[in-house]
Amino acid sequence: MIKVADGSGFCSGVKRAIGLAFSSSEKGKNIYTLGPIIHNPQVVSLLKEKGVLAVSSIDNIPSGIVIFRSHGVLPDDYKKAKEKDLTILDGTCPIVARVQSLAKSLFEDGYTVVILGDPNHPEVKAIVGNAPSSIVIKKPEDAMLIKKKKIGLISQTTQSMGEFKKIASIILDRVHCLKIYNTICKAVLRLQEKTISLAEKSDVFFVIGGKTSANTKRLFDLSCKINPNVYHVERKDEIKPQWLTGKKRIGITAGTSTPPWVIDEVVEKIKLITQN
């Protein structure tokens, strides 16, 4: 039996960004995304075939259209794009844009912004760009080191609620003033819950998605805590037949940046292996 977790694959924010990218590919040449539009190599490769190129800097764009990815961009990048008179298509997820706005507002109100997230992730970098003195923490233990009196707590949209609550509890005991905004995406939380539930009932469990995708890695980490047979794959070709030997209940989940056709290909590959 093969079961795919409800809500697996593209979320609304990713669909929006990809829709902008693919529709712009029909407008001719000089179309770029600032960084990969999403953290999925298959989608980035497909866009490249259609003439939409991912670049690492606004400086690498001579002219034309720039698409801001779903993770958002630094305020300086937006300014540079305007100065170069580029046509801007903003693919920033509305939920991510809200986090950026909250960070900016907290900073302007005199709060030290504390962000639960990966400091090297583009979403977090963009949030920090809106609140320059932010402190980024990756785990509850990091919160013990904070010695500020006035803190605004937010999160990268793909983090887990359990970690966020632990950090909020720790900070609450250490500050005079604390504002907390739950900025974790509800769709991400629902998928995490469905993933955990399915992983508990599976003999073997597959997490599909880009190896650099934050929410996919989070799903993998959560699954590994409750199931000893968990595999993170990007493509069907990575699946090894021995992983499925003797396994009757096969569970699958996929990150919010994983295309539906990739999920379908993995399901078909598993069916082919188990039927032989």
ABEGO torsion letter per residue (X at the ends): XBBBBBGBEBBAAAAAAAAAAAAAAAAEBGBBBBEBABBBAAAAAAAAAAGBBBBABAAABABEBBBBBAAEBBAAAAAAAAAAGBBBBBABBAAAAAAAAAAAAAAAAGBBBBBBEBAABAAAAAAAAABAABBBBABAAAAAABBBABBBBBBBAABBAAAAAAAAAAAAAABABBBBBBABBAAAAAAAAAAAAAAAABABBBBBEBAABAAAAAAAAAAAAABABBBBBABAAABBAAAABGBABBBBBBBAABBAAAAAAAAAAAAAAAAX
